[in-house]
Amino acid sequence: MILETIPELAKLSTNEKLQLASELWEENIEKISSEESEKVFQDLLKARLEEYESNPESLTSLEDLRMRAGLGS
């Protein structure tokens, strides 16, 4: 996950994280057509499912991810 590879992201406030996500989305959404984006998302989901099925303990739970991002309680 990106949060794990760039620890500085965890220091951002919730608003800063949302703004960053929005800026990244806007910057990149125009670069791919809807057909291409659908394939990209399908490929990403397939790869993540395969990773989970082959090695479920290597993944981070949503709760742990939220805690690392400073979004959990």
N, C-alpha and C positions, 0 to 999 in steps of 0.2 A: 504494500500500500504506500501511497505517496506520503502520508503522515509519518510513516515509520522511516522513510528515507530522507525526509526533510523535517527534522525536529523543530525547526524555527516556526513551522506552521502552527504548532500547538500553542505558541505564545500569542498568536493573533486573537483578538476579541471575536466574539460570535459575529458581530457586524462586519468586521474585516474579513472573516472567512467567507461570509455570504457574498460580500462585494467581490472578493477574489474569484469565487466560483462563477459569479455572474459575468465578470470580465473575461475569464477563460472561455466560458460557454459562448459568449457573443463573438469573441475573436475567432473561434474555430468553427462554429456552426455554419457559417457562410462558405467555408472551404469544402464542404462535402454536400452532395445532394441527398435528398431524403432516402433514395434507394441505397446509396452508399452508407449512410448513417445506420439504416436498419441492418445491413449486413455487418457493419462494424459492431453494433450492439449484440447481434446474435453470436458473432464470433467470440466476443468478450465473455458473454454469458456461458457459452459452451466451454471455453477455456477455464473459466472459474469453476464450473461444475466438475470438469475433469480433474482439476487440482484438488478440489474438495474430496471427490470420490477416491483419489489415489493417496491422499495424505491429509485427512481432516484435521489432525492435530497441529498442522503447520499454519492454519489460518487463525486470524484474530477475531474474537467474538465482537459483536456490535457493542456490547457493554464495555469491553476493554478499549475499543476504539474511541468511544465517546469519552471515556475517562482520560485517555491520552490526549485527546483534542480539547480537553477542558470543558466538555459539554455535559458530562455526567455528574451525578450527585454523589 
